[in-house]
């Protein structure tokens, strides 16, 4: 037989167990809302990736590289980049149609995408929305000179405007 003191403990445990099961069942069911608020707004979908106006194969190759902070230094920096063709920065073709380059502060190059934006700007960066923190904006490109700027503020200050000047083909 169960004493009255033990019976009360058993009853309390049974009630607690029953409430736990009831609450678990309620949380797994979808009950209609009784409030007068309207249905929650659907989250906007991620916009499809826009193609860049510059193709990846246009920037694959050997480049002299230099950078500037002051726009007045651009002509001098282009000449300095041209001089770097003895030790060129190589932009490779990626396996899935991108380009192989370094991200800011990364020692190992990786495949990056060329991305367009509704505003007409072009970006180079990892998969994701155009103009994200790890991207670099293509400031200008004429087929011979490519100028980029990192989006992330600290990287933009450290690296400045990167000037790539296409090196002549090897003889």
C-alpha angles and dihedrals in degrees: 000000000000117000118231091250092055092041091060091051092049091048092050091050091049092051092047091050092048092050091049092052091046093050092047090052092049094050092053094051123081107229123190116256116249094195122105094234118115124251115287114270116255114249113251112253123243109269114244115259111267117223116245120242087233118070122223092238089059092066100036110110146062118322138183108227134207136140141219138194100193114062089218088066094060098100092049090046092051089054090049090049090051087055090056092067088098085072103023129193105236119216105198132200113257126228094244100041100279132104129262111235140135123269117221112291093001120126095199121065118228138185112279131184131234106231133189128210134209089250091060096252121134126219139189116212149106120305112292139075118339114258096027121152096269094048128098120216118231099231094183140348128180100168093265104048124040120190120190136175127197116242096215106088099225093048090046090055094045098045102027119193108340114220118201116188116192112244121226115261115269114264 
